[in-house]
């Protein structure tokens, strides 16, 4: 239920942000010739900064850092496209990518959760990348391993003595 609420809230937030971009440009008297893509991050309450690799067709690839609950924008000219992929940090798993678009943009999310963003004509789009903390896998210390081995040895001795008594040796 929480994931549904977070997804709906993220989508509404992105739509409001995208509407604000159009309104801001219209008030400034600028012609909207390109596209804007908003990348939002949902990873719960964490200070982890997630990096996204953006590979635009019209320039060099760059990294875009986004914190949880934050969003960043980048622009493309009409006719350009970009591939956006998250560089998932250790201890985290990418669980969902939810995208919305408006105007002359096109979005495709592939199996590896890369987003292909194409600017056909003026428009805005937004994608929310949702991550889950997988946490550290607990391991036994050296003393814990010694205690486990000793416990197994005692169990083995117990069953060996029990079998020996049953056989009558």
N, C-alpha and C positions, 0 to 999 in steps of 0.2 A: 504494500500500500504506500509506503514511504517513497519507493522508487517512482511510482506513478505520479505522486504529488510533486516530487522533485522534477520529473520530466516535464510535467505540465507547466510548473512555475518557470523552469528554464526556457521553455518554448515561448511563453508569454513575455518573459523578460527580453528575449532576443527580438521578438516582433516589436516591442516597444522601443528598443534600442535602434532597430533598423528604421522604424518610422521617424525617430528623432534625427537620424542621419539625413534622411530626405528633407525633413523640415528645416534643419540647420543649413543645408546647402541652398534650399529655395530662398530662405531669408537672406542669405549672403549674396543672392543674385548670381550664383554660379550655375553653370550648366553641368548636369550630371552626365559625364561622358563615359565613365567607367563603372566599376563595381566595387563594393566593399564586402569583405568577409569578416564577420565577427567570430572569434574562437573563444568559447566559454569553457570553463573547467568546473566540474562538480566532483569533488573527492572528499566531501565531508569537511570536518574541522581539522585542518592540517596546515602546517607552515611550509609544506613541500611545494617547490616551484617545479612545474612540469614544462619541459621544452618541446616545442613543435618544430619540425623541419618543414620549411616552406620552399618548394622548388617551382618558381614561376617560369613560364615559357619566355617571358621578355627580360629575364635578368638572372643574376646569380642566386643560388639558394642561400637561405639564411635561417637562423634559429629565432624562434619567438617564445620567450618565457611567459608563462601564464600561471598565476597562483589560483588555488581553489577559491571559488566564489568571485573570481575576477574574469574579465574578458579583454581581449586585444583585437585590434582591427588591422587589416592591410588592404591596400587598394590594387586593382588591376585595371588596365585600359581595356576598352572594348576590343574583342577579338583575342585577348590573351587568356591563358589558363594557368592553373597552378595545382600542384599535388601537395596536400597537407598531411603529414603523418606525425603521430605523437611518439616521442622518444621516451618510452615508459621506464621510469626509474626502478631500481631494485626494490622489491618488497611491495610493488603495486601491480595490479592487473587492470587492463582496459576492458571494461565490461559492456560499454554501449557508446554509440555515436548517434546523436539525434540532430538532424539538420532541417532547417526551414529556409525557404527562399522566396523572393518576391522580385518581380520585374524580370529583367533579361538575364537571369543567372541560371546556371545548370549545375547540379550537384550529383555526384555518384559516389557512394561509399562501397568499397570493394571488400573482399573477404578478410583482408589483413587490416581492416579499419582505417585505410587510407582514404582521404576525401579528395576526389578530383573535382575542382572548382573551375567552371568555365564562364567567362564573361561574354555573353552574346551581345547584349546591349545594356544600357544603364539599369542597375539593379543592386539589391543588397541580399545577403544571405548570412546565415549564422549556424554554427555547429556547436553543440555541447558535447564534450568528451567526458564520460563518466568513468571514474576509476574506483577500485576497491583495494583497500590495504590488505595484502595477504599475510602480513605479520611475519615475524621471524619463526622459523621452525625450531622448537626447543631441542637441545642436544644434551646428552649426559656429559658430565665432567669426567675427568680421569678417575677421581675417587668413586664416582657413581658407577663407572664401568667395572672397577675392581669389586665393589660391593655386589653388583649384579652377578659377576662371575663367581664370587664366593657363595652367593645364595644358590646358584645353579649347581655348584659342586656339592653343597650340602644336600640338596634335593636328590642328586644322583647317588650319593653315599647312602641316604635313607632307603631308596628303592633297591639298591644293591644288597644291603643288609637284610631287608625284608624278603627279597627273593631267596637269599642264601638260607634264611631260617625256614622258608616254605619248602625248599628242596631237601633240607635236613642235612646239610654238609657241616 
